[in-house]
Amino acid sequence: MITPATLTRVVGAALEEDSPWGDLTSAALIPEDATATADLVAREPGVFSGGSVFIAAFALTDPHVAVDLHVGDGDAFAAGDVLASVSGSARSILTAERVALNFTQRMSGIATVTAAYVRAVAETAARIADTRKTTPGLRAFERHAVVSGGGSNHRYSLSDAVMAKDNHLAVLTRSGADLAEALRDALTRLPHTTHVVVEVDRIDQIEAVLAGGAHTVLLDNFTLDDLRAGVALIGDRATTEASGGVNLETVGAIAATGVDVISVGALTHSARALDLGLDLRIL
């Protein structure tokens, strides 16, 4: 969720980065009383995300600039569609343009690729989820874009859930701890609402994880045959999650194994920005 405070802080920082001492070009060349309108136009098809961020870029630059969104977050659009219209001071529009586009292009790119993954598993019960592989400082925006594309959010941060991955288990093993016992002990010290996820990379690790009381078993880099076997072994004793080796060519087959969740780092770490442009008209 993008809170108003996060919106102001992140977009404000981006505007300050882009024009720390003002927009020198616009101040030098554009008359102070010049007004303009501009259309946010799609150069390619996609799924929109970032409407509130687009508005904030102009509002924080000049509260008198008006923005009219023609699509909502999660709406699909075609090449050539006008997604939003902006009107007001030409200087202000030009100053905010790049920041507004950077956010909207990035977020719409994430929403678009997420929607493609969601379509690829549409005939199954699997959910597509993001990961913490996000751009530092932009996690709230990128996770919002995943939801715009029809995906689900994983834990937001290290503070939200227990997620024991291979390196955690390696430390436990080296220290001589019994995994099931360590998990049971942790659960006695955690709040009862805390969700516990444990990553395994071999089928023979599953029973110890279940004995320890894990709520979700993350099957990492399993073959399709091993995924099917792992899902069958776990049954209804825990939520099953698959990760590793997931792309648009493989995600359908992974979902067909019966896993509940498929986490995909590529939704945020590899999505390209969509080609959106701001076409300006001087009045």
TORVEXFI-956287 format. One record per residue (C-alpha): residue number from 0; residue in one letter; chain; x, y, z. Coordinates in steps of 0.02 Angstrom, whole numbers. Example, Ala and Ser with C-alpha at 12.3 -4.5 7.8 and 13.67 -1.06 7.14 Angstrom:
<vexpas>
+-----+---------+--------+--------+--------+--------+
! num ! residuo ! cadena !     c1 !     c2 !     c3 !
+-----+---------+--------+--------+--------+--------+
!   0 !       A !      A !    615 !   -225 !    390 !
!   1 !       S !      A !    684 !    -53 !    357 !
+-----+---------+--------+--------+--------+--------+
</vexpas>
This chain:
<vexpas>
+-----+---------+--------+--------+--------+--------+
! num ! residuo ! cadena !     c1 !     c2 !     c3 !
+-----+---------+--------+--------+--------+--------+
!   0 !       M !      A !      0 !      0 !      0 !
!   1 !       I !      A !     65 !    172 !    -46 !
!   2 !       T !      A !     25 !    285 !    101 !
!   3 !       P !      A !      9 !    474 !     78 !
!   4 !       A !      A !    167 !    496 !    181 !
!   5 !       T !      A !    265 !    375 !     71 !
!   6 !       L !      A !    197 !    456 !    -85 !
!   7 !       T !      A !    252 !    629 !    -31 !
!   8 !       R !      A !    422 !    572 !     33 !
!   9 !       V !      A !    473 !    466 !   -117 !
!  10 !       V !      A !    403 !    577 !   -255 !
!  11 !       G !      A !    467 !    732 !   -166 !
!  12 !       A !      A !    642 !    658 !   -157 !
!  13 !       A !      A !    636 !    615 !   -342 !
!  14 !       L !      A !    584 !    793 !   -387 !
!  15 !       E !      A !    722 !    865 !   -278 !
!  16 !       E !      A !    848 !    750 !   -359 !
!  17 !       D !      A !    793 !    802 !   -533 !
!  18 !       S !      A !    784 !    990 !   -502 !
!  19 !       P !      A !    880 !   1031 !   -343 !
!  20 !       W !      A !    894 !   1216 !   -385 !
!  21 !       G !      A !    746 !   1228 !   -503 !
!  22 !       D !      A !    721 !   1188 !   -687 !
!  23 !       L !      A !    854 !   1297 !   -769 !
!  24 !       T !      A !    795 !   1263 !   -947 !
!  25 !       S !      A !    612 !   1303 !   -917 !
!  26 !       A !      A !    653 !   1458 !   -815 !
!  27 !       A !      A !    769 !   1523 !   -951 !
!  28 !       L !      A !    660 !   1486 !  -1103 !
!  29 !       I !      A !    477 !   1469 !  -1054 !
!  30 !       P !      A !    376 !   1627 !  -1014 !
!  31 !       E !      A !    315 !   1625 !   -836 !
!  32 !       D !      A !    133 !   1648 !   -888 !
!  33 !       A !      A !    135 !   1514 !  -1025 !
!  34 !       T !      A !      7 !   1376 !  -1004 !
!  35 !       A !      A !     -6 !   1207 !  -1087 !
!  36 !       T !      A !    -98 !   1043 !  -1092 !
!  37 !       A !      A !    -16 !    874 !  -1110 !
!  38 !       D !      A !    -77 !    697 !  -1139 !
!  39 !       L !      A !      1 !    540 !  -1067 !
!  40 !       V !      A !      0 !    428 !  -1220 !
!  41 !       A !      A !     40 !    242 !  -1231 !
!  42 !       R !      A !    166 !    198 !  -1366 !
!  43 !       E !      A !    134 !     13 !  -1335 !
!  44 !       P !      A !     -1 !    -93 !  -1253 !
!  45 !       G !      A !      6 !   -136 !  -1069 !
!  46 !       V !      A !    -74 !   -128 !   -897 !
!  47 !       F !      A !    -78 !     38 !   -806 !
!  48 !       S !      A !    -10 !     71 !   -632 !
!  49 !       G !      A !     46 !    226 !   -539 !
!  50 !       G !      A !    -99 !    347 !   -560 !
!  51 !       S !      A !    -78 !    423 !   -387 !
!  52 !       V !      A !    109 !    438 !   -414 !
!  53 !       F !      A !     85 !    525 !   -581 !
!  54 !       I !      A !    -33 !    650 !   -500 !
!  55 !       A !      A !     85 !    678 !   -353 !
!  56 !       A !      A !    232 !    723 !   -466 !
!  57 !       F !      A !    134 !    871 !   -536 !
!  58 !       A !      A !     45 !    917 !   -373 !
!  59 !       L !      A !    208 !    927 !   -275 !
!  60 !       T !      A !    284 !   1032 !   -413 !
!  61 !       D !      A !    135 !   1149 !   -429 !
!  62 !       P !      A !    -31 !   1118 !   -340 !
!  63 !       H !      A !   -120 !   1219 !   -476 !
!  64 !       V !      A !    -80 !   1092 !   -612 !
!  65 !       A !      A !   -234 !    986 !   -649 !
!  66 !       V !      A !   -219 !    801 !   -691 !
!  67 !       D !      A !   -363 !    699 !   -761 !
!  68 !       L !      A !   -335 !    510 !   -764 !
!  69 !       H !      A !   -427 !    418 !   -902 !
!  70 !       V !      A !   -381 !    243 !   -840 !
!  71 !       G !      A !   -364 !    165 !   -668 !
!  72 !       D !      A !   -228 !     57 !   -595 !
!  73 !       G !      A !   -250 !   -118 !   -664 !
!  74 !       D !      A !   -335 !    -62 !   -826 !
!  75 !       A !      A !   -269 !   -132 !   -989 !
!  76 !       F !      A !   -233 !    -11 !  -1131 !
!  77 !       A !      A !   -183 !    -13 !  -1314 !
!  78 !       A !      A !    -48 !     79 !  -1407 !
!  79 !       G !      A !   -107 !    255 !  -1444 !
!  80 !       D !      A !   -226 !    266 !  -1296 !
!  81 !       V !      A !   -227 !    428 !  -1197 !
!  82 !       L !      A !   -205 !    376 !  -1016 !
!  83 !       A !      A !   -209 !    547 !   -931 !
!  84 !       S !      A !   -218 !    732 !   -971 !
!  85 !       V !      A !   -124 !    872 !   -883 !
!  86 !       S !      A !   -155 !   1059 !   -890 !
!  87 !       G !      A !    -80 !   1212 !   -808 !
!  88 !       S !      A !     82 !   1309 !   -804 !
!  89 !       A !      A !    195 !   1254 !   -947 !
!  90 !       R !      A !    347 !   1275 !   -837 !
!  91 !       S !      A !    275 !   1164 !   -702 !
!  92 !       I !      A !    222 !   1028 !   -824 !
!  93 !       L !      A !    394 !   1025 !   -903 !
!  94 !       T !      A !    479 !   1020 !   -733 !
!  95 !       A !      A !    377 !    871 !   -670 !
!  96 !       E !      A !    368 !    777 !   -835 !
!  97 !       R !      A !    519 !    663 !   -818 !
!  98 !       V !      A !    486 !    611 !   -639 !
!  99 !       A !      A !    302 !    578 !   -675 !
! 100 !       L !      A !    349 !    472 !   -826 !
! 101 !       N !      A !    489 !    378 !   -738 !
! 102 !       F !      A !    372 !    316 !   -602 !
! 103 !       T !      A !    225 !    279 !   -716 !
! 104 !       Q !      A !    329 !    190 !   -848 !
! 105 !       R !      A !    415 !     83 !   -716 !
! 106 !       M !      A !    256 !     39 !   -623 !
! 107 !       S !      A !    157 !      2 !   -781 !
! 108 !       G !      A !    299 !   -108 !   -841 !
! 109 !       I !      A !    289 !   -210 !   -681 !
! 110 !       A !      A !     99 !   -220 !   -692 !
! 111 !       T !      A !    109 !   -277 !   -873 !
! 112 !       V !      A !    234 !   -417 !   -843 !
! 113 !       T !      A !    139 !   -472 !   -687 !
! 114 !       A !      A !    -22 !   -483 !   -788 !
! 115 !       A !      A !     68 !   -595 !   -913 !
! 116 !       Y !      A !    118 !   -715 !   -773 !
! 117 !       V !      A !    -57 !   -713 !   -701 !
! 118 !       R !      A !   -130 !   -756 !   -871 !
! 119 !       A !      A !     -6 !   -899 !   -889 !
! 120 !       V !      A !    -72 !   -984 !   -732 !
! 121 !       A !      A !   -255 !   -938 !   -754 !
! 122 !       E !      A !   -312 !  -1119 !   -772 !
! 123 !       T !      A !   -235 !  -1167 !   -605 !
! 124 !       A !      A !   -259 !  -1120 !   -422 !
! 125 !       A !      A !    -84 !  -1048 !   -405 !
! 126 !       R !      A !    -56 !   -867 !   -355 !
! 127 !       I !      A !     86 !   -762 !   -426 !
! 128 !       A !      A !    180 !   -668 !   -291 !
! 129 !       D !      A !    323 !   -543 !   -288 !
! 130 !       T !      A !    482 !   -550 !   -183 !
! 131 !       R !      A !    595 !   -427 !    -91 !
! 132 !       K !      A !    700 !   -408 !   -249 !
! 133 !       T !      A !    643 !   -228 !   -270 !
! 134 !       T !      A !    727 !    -62 !   -307 !
! 135 !       P !      A !    790 !     11 !   -142 !
! 136 !       G !      A !    670 !    147 !    -85 !
! 137 !       L !      A !    535 !    100 !   -211 !
! 138 !       R !      A !    467 !    -61 !   -135 !
! 139 !       A !      A !    295 !     10 !    -94 !
! 140 !       F !      A !    275 !     74 !   -272 !
! 141 !       E !      A !    335 !    -85 !   -355 !
! 142 !       R !      A !    229 !   -197 !   -244 !
! 143 !       H !      A !     78 !    -88 !   -284 !
! 144 !       A !      A !    115 !   -116 !   -468 !
! 145 !       V !      A !    117 !   -305 !   -442 !
! 146 !       V !      A !    -58 !   -295 !   -369 !
! 147 !       S !      A !   -112 !   -185 !   -516 !
! 148 !       G !      A !    -59 !   -328 !   -629 !
! 149 !       G !      A !   -163 !   -455 !   -533 !
! 150 !       G !      A !    -21 !   -527 !   -428 !
! 151 !       S !      A !     -4 !   -547 !   -240 !
! 152 !       N !      A !    120 !   -474 !   -119 !
! 153 !       H !      A !    241 !   -581 !    -19 !
! 154 !       R !      A !    306 !   -517 !    149 !
! 155 !       Y !      A !    347 !   -333 !    140 !
! 156 !       S !      A !    507 !   -337 !    241 !
! 157 !       L !      A !    614 !   -439 !    358 !
! 158 !       S !      A !    504 !   -379 !    500 !
! 159 !       D !      A !    342 !   -453 !    433 !
! 160 !       A !      A !    366 !   -641 !    439 !
! 161 !       V !      A !    492 !   -777 !    478 !
! 162 !       M !      A !    568 !   -842 !    317 !
! 163 !       A !      A !    710 !   -965 !    344 !
! 164 !       K !      A !    810 !   -984 !    184 !
! 165 !       D !      A !    959 !  -1091 !    137 !
! 166 !       N !      A !   1086 !   -981 !    225 !
! 167 !       H !      A !    985 !   -981 !    386 !
! 168 !       L !      A !    973 !  -1171 !    379 !
! 169 !       A !      A !   1160 !  -1184 !    343 !
! 170 !       V !      A !   1200 !  -1087 !    501 !
! 171 !       L !      A !   1081 !  -1196 !    602 !
! 172 !       T !      A !   1156 !  -1356 !    532 !
! 173 !       R !      A !   1334 !  -1298 !    564 !
! 174 !       S !      A !   1289 !  -1258 !    744 !
! 175 !       G !      A !   1222 !  -1434 !    766 !
! 176 !       A !      A !   1041 !  -1382 !    794 !
! 177 !       D !      A !    897 !  -1496 !    751 !
! 178 !       L !      A !    788 !  -1405 !    623 !
! 179 !       A !      A !    620 !  -1465 !    686 !
! 180 !       E !      A !    666 !  -1426 !    866 !
! 181 !       A !      A !    734 !  -1254 !    819 !
! 182 !       L !      A !    573 !  -1211 !    728 !
! 183 !       R !      A !    463 !  -1271 !    872 !
! 184 !       D !      A !    566 !  -1169 !    994 !
! 185 !       A !      A !    553 !  -1014 !    883 !
! 186 !       L !      A !    364 !  -1033 !    872 !
! 187 !       T !      A !    349 !  -1030 !   1062 !
! 188 !       R !      A !    437 !   -861 !   1064 !
! 189 !       L !      A !    349 !   -781 !    916 !
! 190 !       P !      A !    180 !   -695 !    921 !
! 191 !       H !      A !     43 !   -818 !    874 !
! 192 !       T !      A !      1 !   -715 !    719 !
! 193 !       T !      A !    176 !   -731 !    644 !
! 194 !       H !      A !    185 !   -832 !    485 !
! 195 !       V !      A !    333 !   -950 !    466 !
! 196 !       V !      A !    402 !   -996 !    295 !
! 197 !       V !      A !    545 !  -1119 !    273 !
! 198 !       E !      A !    638 !  -1145 !    111 !
! 199 !       V !      A !    696 !  -1319 !     63 !
! 200 !       D !      A !    794 !  -1378 !    -88 !
! 201 !       R !      A !    773 !  -1565 !    -61 !
! 202 !       I !      A !    622 !  -1674 !    -30 !
! 203 !       D !      A !    705 !  -1758 !    119 !
! 204 !       Q !      A !    702 !  -1591 !    213 !
! 205 !       I !      A !    513 !  -1574 !    206 !
! 206 !       E !      A !    462 !  -1688 !    351 !
! 207 !       A !      A !    576 !  -1598 !    475 !
! 208 !       V !      A !    505 !  -1430 !    420 !
! 209 !       L !      A !    327 !  -1491 !    442 !
! 210 !       A !      A !    370 !  -1568 !    610 !
! 211 !       G !      A !    436 !  -1399 !    663 !
! 212 !       G !      A !    268 !  -1318 !    626 !
! 213 !       A !      A !    307 !  -1213 !    471 !
! 214 !       H !      A !    154 !  -1133 !    394 !
! 215 !       T !      A !    226 !  -1125 !    218 !
! 216 !       V !      A !    355 !  -1238 !    137 !
! 217 !       L !      A !    450 !  -1152 !     -3 !
! 218 !       L !      A !    510 !  -1279 !   -132 !
! 219 !       D !      A !    660 !  -1194 !   -210 !
! 220 !       N !      A !    728 !  -1245 !   -380 !
! 221 !       F !      A !    637 !  -1411 !   -380 !
! 222 !       T !      A !    613 !  -1507 !   -541 !
! 223 !       L !      A !    433 !  -1527 !   -598 !
! 224 !       D !      A !    432 !  -1708 !   -540 !
! 225 !       D !      A !    500 !  -1660 !   -370 !
! 226 !       L !      A !    374 !  -1518 !   -357 !
! 227 !       R !      A !    231 !  -1640 !   -386 !
! 228 !       A !      A !    305 !  -1759 !   -258 !
! 229 !       G !      A !    332 !  -1618 !   -133 !
! 230 !       V !      A !    155 !  -1553 !   -152 !
! 231 !       A !      A !     86 !  -1729 !   -127 !
! 232 !       L !      A !    194 !  -1757 !     26 !
! 233 !       I !      A !    145 !  -1593 !    108 !
! 234 !       G !      A !    -39 !  -1610 !     67 !
! 235 !       D !      A !   -144 !  -1494 !    173 !
! 236 !       R !      A !    -16 !  -1484 !    313 !
! 237 !       A !      A !     56 !  -1319 !    249 !
! 238 !       T !      A !     46 !  -1196 !    106 !
! 239 !       T !      A !    160 !  -1242 !    -37 !
! 240 !       E !      A !    264 !  -1113 !   -128 !
! 241 !       A !      A !    380 !  -1134 !   -278 !
! 242 !       S !      A !    525 !  -1022 !   -325 !
! 243 !       G !      A !    678 !  -1028 !   -436 !
! 244 !       G !      A !    686 !  -1054 !   -623 !
! 245 !       V !      A !    521 !   -964 !   -648 !
! 246 !       N !      A !    491 !   -873 !   -812 !
! 247 !       L !      A !    346 !   -855 !   -932 !
! 248 !       E !      A !    396 !  -1016 !  -1021 !
! 249 !       T !      A !    401 !  -1120 !   -862 !
! 250 !       V !      A !    272 !  -1043 !   -746 !
! 251 !       G !      A !    122 !  -1135 !   -820 !
! 252 !       A !      A !    201 !  -1306 !   -794 !
! 253 !       I !      A !    255 !  -1257 !   -618 !
! 254 !       A !      A !     78 !  -1202 !   -575 !
! 255 !       A !      A !      9 !  -1366 !   -644 !
! 256 !       T !      A !    104 !  -1463 !   -509 !
! 257 !       G !      A !    -23 !  -1401 !   -383 !
! 258 !       V !      A !     80 !  -1274 !   -286 !
! 259 !       D !      A !    -18 !  -1138 !   -199 !
! 260 !       V !      A !    100 !   -993 !   -230 !
! 261 !       I !      A !    237 !   -956 !   -357 !
! 262 !       S !      A !    355 !   -817 !   -306 !
! 263 !       V !      A !    438 !   -726 !   -452 !
! 264 !       G !      A !    581 !   -605 !   -424 !
! 265 !       A !      A !    577 !   -554 !   -606 !
! 266 !       L !      A !    414 !   -460 !   -580 !
! 267 !       T !      A !    512 !   -319 !   -501 !
! 268 !       H !      A !    697 !   -346 !   -533 !
! 269 !       S !      A !    685 !   -374 !   -721 !
! 270 !       A !      A !    528 !   -285 !   -782 !
! 271 !       R !      A !    567 !   -152 !   -912 !
! 272 !       A !      A !    486 !     18 !   -913 !
! 273 !       L !      A !    342 !     35 !  -1035 !
! 274 !       D !      A !    353 !    162 !  -1174 !
! 275 !       L !      A !    237 !    301 !  -1120 !
! 276 !       G !      A !    255 !    480 !  -1178 !
! 277 !       L !      A !    191 !    650 !  -1126 !
! 278 !       D !      A !    135 !    746 !  -1280 !
! 279 !       L !      A !    127 !    931 !  -1239 !
! 280 !       R !      A !     28 !   1069 !  -1324 !
! 281 !       I !      A !     60 !   1252 !  -1289 !
! 282 !       L !      A !   -102 !   1352 !  -1273 !
+-----+---------+--------+--------+--------+--------+
</vexpas>
